[in-house]
Structures are given as structure tokens and as C-alpha cells.
Amino acid sequence: MKIKLAYLLPNFFTSLSAFFGVMSVIASSQGKFEKAFIYVVLSLIADGLDGRVARLTNTTSKFGLEFDSLADIVAFGVAPAMMLFFAIGEGYGKFGALVSGVFVVFGAIRLARFNVTTMENDPRYFIGLPIPTAAVVLSSWIMLKVEYDVNLDILILIGALFLAFLMVSNFRYPSFKKIDVNKNVAIKTLVILIIIASFIYLYPVKSIALLLTLYTLYGVVRAIRSYLKLFKG
């Protein structure tokens, strides 16, 4: 049976994502947390490319969907959880191990739920915090602790549990998959994107941590506002 090259491309990027995830785990076990963080970000880039390549080449498949989920649990579940454990959790015994384990398990639940409900949900939104976002947020928090050598251990451990909860929550997050930008705001949007990219270039860890933390909190604030409107109504 012949397999077209186009079908291999998206799975190649998925493989890269899983590979970078394993490299991140190895780096964390060696105490090289900056490398571990970079590998998680590289996994994020590869993960973003596989889906886009599959859609552009019209090569989406059930195999690709399942493979992507397995790669995601390694790259965005196990990798950041091990970074958390080796950087912080190891010093907190069973509690540190528990938090790392919960992050992985809830991430797996998030992926499984996404797979069985993806055709039912509005493509403009994610239900629950996406696991790649949770992974980069958590690893960026750890990097801030390492970079500034400040004791944020308990806050980060609690934050990891909070991220785990958000992944399995029903909070809605914008997916940015379908954005209609009219001509009047196109230039403004471009300028904002250039400014954001500039800050990421100058202050990569701090900018990524800030932007994705704000995105994470957006879903919480949006949910609270919706609940308050219901009570008032």
C-alpha cells in the first residue's frame, strides 16, 4: 500500500513534538530547566504546525488525531510535570509528587474529552484550558522562579493544581482558529502583534508568562461574569 508524502508531514511534526517532550524530561532530570523550558516551547510550535499542515494538505485522519493526543500527553503533560517535580516538587515529598501526577492525569482527561467532543463544540472556543497552554504557563512560572531565585514554590504548586482544574473545567477559551478581522482593524491588529513579538524577543520568559497567564485568567473571569449574570437574571 502506497502512502502519500503529504500524509507523513503532519505526523512528522507530531513526532517532533513528542521527541521534544522527552528531551525536556531528560533536561529536567539533569537540572537544566532552561533547556527543558525551551523544549516545551519547541513542542508547542511543532504541535501547532501538525494540525495546520494536516488541514492545508487535507490529510486529517483518525490516526493523526490519536497520535497527536499521545504526543501531547508526553510533551504537555509529562514534560512540564517532571519539570515541576525536579525543580520544586521533589523538596515537598508526597505532596510534590501528587501535584505532578494530578497535572498529568487531568491533562489526559482534557485530551480525551476534546477528542470525543471536538465535532460538537463551537470551533471558536476551547472547553477547558488547552493542555499546551497549561504546560507553557506552568513551565514559564518555574522559569521565573529559577531565573530570579525567589521562593515561589508553594504558589507554583498551588498554581499547578489550579491549571489542572482549569483543563477539566467547562470554562471557555478563545481558540483563535476562526478570526474575522475587517480592514478597519487589520492594521491595528498587526501593530499590536508586532509590539507583542518585540516584547517576547526582549523578555521571552516574562512576556510568555504574562501573556499566557492573562489568557488563563480570562477564562476564569469570563465564567465568573457569566455566573453573576445568571444570578442577577
Secondary structure as a PSIPRED ss2 file (coil, helix, strand):
# PSIPRED VFORMAT (PSIPRED V4.0)

   1 M C   1.000  0.000  0.000
   2 K C   1.000  0.000  0.000
   3 I C   1.000  0.000  0.000
   4 K C   1.000  0.000  0.000
   5 L H   0.000  1.000  0.000
   6 A H   0.000  1.000  0.000
   7 Y H   0.000  1.000  0.000
   8 L H   0.000  1.000  0.000
   9 L H   0.000  1.000  0.000
  10 P H   0.000  1.000  0.000
  11 N H   0.000  1.000  0.000
  12 F H   0.000  1.000  0.000
  13 F H   0.000  1.000  0.000
  14 T H   0.000  1.000  0.000
  15 S H   0.000  1.000  0.000
  16 L H   0.000  1.000  0.000
  17 S H   0.000  1.000  0.000
  18 A H   0.000  1.000  0.000
  19 F H   0.000  1.000  0.000
  20 F H   0.000  1.000  0.000
  21 G H   0.000  1.000  0.000
  22 V H   0.000  1.000  0.000
  23 M H   0.000  1.000  0.000
  24 S H   0.000  1.000  0.000
  25 V H   0.000  1.000  0.000
  26 I H   0.000  1.000  0.000
  27 A H   0.000  1.000  0.000
  28 S H   0.000  1.000  0.000
  29 S H   0.000  1.000  0.000
  30 Q C   1.000  0.000  0.000
  31 G C   1.000  0.000  0.000
  32 K C   1.000  0.000  0.000
  33 F H   0.000  1.000  0.000
  34 E H   0.000  1.000  0.000
  35 K H   0.000  1.000  0.000
  36 A H   0.000  1.000  0.000
  37 F H   0.000  1.000  0.000
  38 I H   0.000  1.000  0.000
  39 Y H   0.000  1.000  0.000
  40 V H   0.000  1.000  0.000
  41 V H   0.000  1.000  0.000
  42 L H   0.000  1.000  0.000
  43 S H   0.000  1.000  0.000
  44 L H   0.000  1.000  0.000
  45 I H   0.000  1.000  0.000
  46 A H   0.000  1.000  0.000
  47 D H   0.000  1.000  0.000
  48 G H   0.000  1.000  0.000
  49 L H   0.000  1.000  0.000
  50 D H   0.000  1.000  0.000
  51 G H   0.000  1.000  0.000
  52 R H   0.000  1.000  0.000
  53 V H   0.000  1.000  0.000
  54 A H   0.000  1.000  0.000
  55 R H   0.000  1.000  0.000
  56 L H   0.000  1.000  0.000
  57 T C   1.000  0.000  0.000
  58 N C   1.000  0.000  0.000
  59 T C   1.000  0.000  0.000
  60 T C   1.000  0.000  0.000
  61 S C   1.000  0.000  0.000
  62 K H   0.000  1.000  0.000
  63 F H   0.000  1.000  0.000
  64 G H   0.000  1.000  0.000
  65 L H   0.000  1.000  0.000
  66 E H   0.000  1.000  0.000
  67 F H   0.000  1.000  0.000
  68 D H   0.000  1.000  0.000
  69 S H   0.000  1.000  0.000
  70 L H   0.000  1.000  0.000
  71 A H   0.000  1.000  0.000
  72 D H   0.000  1.000  0.000
  73 I H   0.000  1.000  0.000
  74 V H   0.000  1.000  0.000
  75 A H   0.000  1.000  0.000
  76 F H   0.000  1.000  0.000
  77 G H   0.000  1.000  0.000
  78 V H   0.000  1.000  0.000
  79 A H   0.000  1.000  0.000
  80 P H   0.000  1.000  0.000
  81 A H   0.000  1.000  0.000
  82 M H   0.000  1.000  0.000
  83 M H   0.000  1.000  0.000
  84 L H   0.000  1.000  0.000
  85 F H   0.000  1.000  0.000
  86 F H   0.000  1.000  0.000
  87 A H   0.000  1.000  0.000
  88 I C   1.000  0.000  0.000
  89 G H   0.000  1.000  0.000
  90 E H   0.000  1.000  0.000
  91 G H   0.000  1.000  0.000
  92 Y H   0.000  1.000  0.000
  93 G H   0.000  1.000  0.000
  94 K H   0.000  1.000  0.000
  95 F H   0.000  1.000  0.000
  96 G H   0.000  1.000  0.000
  97 A H   0.000  1.000  0.000
  98 L H   0.000  1.000  0.000
  99 V H   0.000  1.000  0.000
 100 S H   0.000  1.000  0.000
 101 G H   0.000  1.000  0.000
 102 V H   0.000  1.000  0.000
 103 F H   0.000  1.000  0.000
 104 V H   0.000  1.000  0.000
 105 V H   0.000  1.000  0.000
 106 F H   0.000  1.000  0.000
 107 G H   0.000  1.000  0.000
 108 A H   0.000  1.000  0.000
 109 I H   0.000  1.000  0.000
 110 R H   0.000  1.000  0.000
 111 L H   0.000  1.000  0.000
 112 A H   0.000  1.000  0.000
 113 R H   0.000  1.000  0.000
 114 F H   0.000  1.000  0.000
 115 N H   0.000  1.000  0.000
 116 V H   0.000  1.000  0.000
 117 T H   0.000  1.000  0.000
 118 T C   1.000  0.000  0.000
 119 M C   1.000  0.000  0.000
 120 E C   1.000  0.000  0.000
 121 N C   1.000  0.000  0.000
 122 D C   1.000  0.000  0.000
 123 P C   1.000  0.000  0.000
 124 R C   1.000  0.000  0.000
 125 Y E   0.000  0.000  1.000
 126 F E   0.000  0.000  1.000
 127 I E   0.000  0.000  1.000
 128 G C   1.000  0.000  0.000
 129 L C   1.000  0.000  0.000
 130 P C   1.000  0.000  0.000
 131 I H   0.000  1.000  0.000
 132 P H   0.000  1.000  0.000
 133 T H   0.000  1.000  0.000
 134 A H   0.000  1.000  0.000
 135 A H   0.000  1.000  0.000
 136 V H   0.000  1.000  0.000
 137 V H   0.000  1.000  0.000
 138 L H   0.000  1.000  0.000
 139 S H   0.000  1.000  0.000
 140 S H   0.000  1.000  0.000
 141 W H   0.000  1.000  0.000
 142 I H   0.000  1.000  0.000
 143 M H   0.000  1.000  0.000
 144 L H   0.000  1.000  0.000
 145 K H   0.000  1.000  0.000
 146 V H   0.000  1.000  0.000
 147 E H   0.000  1.000  0.000
 148 Y H   0.000  1.000  0.000
 149 D C   1.000  0.000  0.000
 150 V C   1.000  0.000  0.000
 151 N C   1.000  0.000  0.000
 152 L C   1.000  0.000  0.000
 153 D H   0.000  1.000  0.000
 154 I H   0.000  1.000  0.000
 155 L H   0.000  1.000  0.000
 156 I H   0.000  1.000  0.000
 157 L H   0.000  1.000  0.000
 158 I H   0.000  1.000  0.000
 159 G H   0.000  1.000  0.000
 160 A H   0.000  1.000  0.000
 161 L H   0.000  1.000  0.000
 162 F H   0.000  1.000  0.000
 163 L H   0.000  1.000  0.000
 164 A H   0.000  1.000  0.000
 165 F H   0.000  1.000  0.000
 166 L H   0.000  1.000  0.000
 167 M H   0.000  1.000  0.000
 168 V C   1.000  0.000  0.000
 169 S C   1.000  0.000  0.000
 170 N C   1.000  0.000  0.000
 171 F C   1.000  0.000  0.000
 172 R E   0.000  0.000  1.000
 173 Y E   0.000  0.000  1.000
 174 P E   0.000  0.000  1.000
 175 S C   1.000  0.000  0.000
 176 F C   1.000  0.000  0.000
 177 K C   1.000  0.000  0.000
 178 K C   1.000  0.000  0.000
 179 I C   1.000  0.000  0.000
 180 D C   1.000  0.000  0.000
 181 V C   1.000  0.000  0.000
 182 N C   1.000  0.000  0.000
 183 K H   0.000  1.000  0.000
 184 N H   0.000  1.000  0.000
 185 V H   0.000  1.000  0.000
 186 A H   0.000  1.000  0.000
 187 I H   0.000  1.000  0.000
 188 K H   0.000  1.000  0.000
 189 T H   0.000  1.000  0.000
 190 L H   0.000  1.000  0.000
 191 V H   0.000  1.000  0.000
 192 I H   0.000  1.000  0.000
 193 L H   0.000  1.000  0.000
 194 I H   0.000  1.000  0.000
 195 I H   0.000  1.000  0.000
 196 I H   0.000  1.000  0.000
 197 A H   0.000  1.000  0.000
 198 S H   0.000  1.000  0.000
 199 F H   0.000  1.000  0.000
 200 I H   0.000  1.000  0.000
 201 Y H   0.000  1.000  0.000
 202 L H   0.000  1.000  0.000
 203 Y C   1.000  0.000  0.000
 204 P H   0.000  1.000  0.000
 205 V H   0.000  1.000  0.000
 206 K H   0.000  1.000  0.000
 207 S H   0.000  1.000  0.000
 208 I H   0.000  1.000  0.000
 209 A H   0.000  1.000  0.000
 210 L H   0.000  1.000  0.000
 211 L H   0.000  1.000  0.000
 212 L H   0.000  1.000  0.000
 213 T H   0.000  1.000  0.000
 214 L H   0.000  1.000  0.000
 215 Y H   0.000  1.000  0.000
 216 T H   0.000  1.000  0.000
 217 L H   0.000  1.000  0.000
 218 Y H   0.000  1.000  0.000
 219 G H   0.000  1.000  0.000
 220 V H   0.000  1.000  0.000
 221 V H   0.000  1.000  0.000
 222 R H   0.000  1.000  0.000
 223 A H   0.000  1.000  0.000
 224 I H   0.000  1.000  0.000
 225 R H   0.000  1.000  0.000
 226 S H   0.000  1.000  0.000
 227 Y H   0.000  1.000  0.000
 228 L H   0.000  1.000  0.000
 229 K H   0.000  1.000  0.000
 230 L H   0.000  1.000  0.000
 231 F H   0.000  1.000  0.000
 232 K H   0.000  1.000  0.000
 233 G C   1.000  0.000  0.000
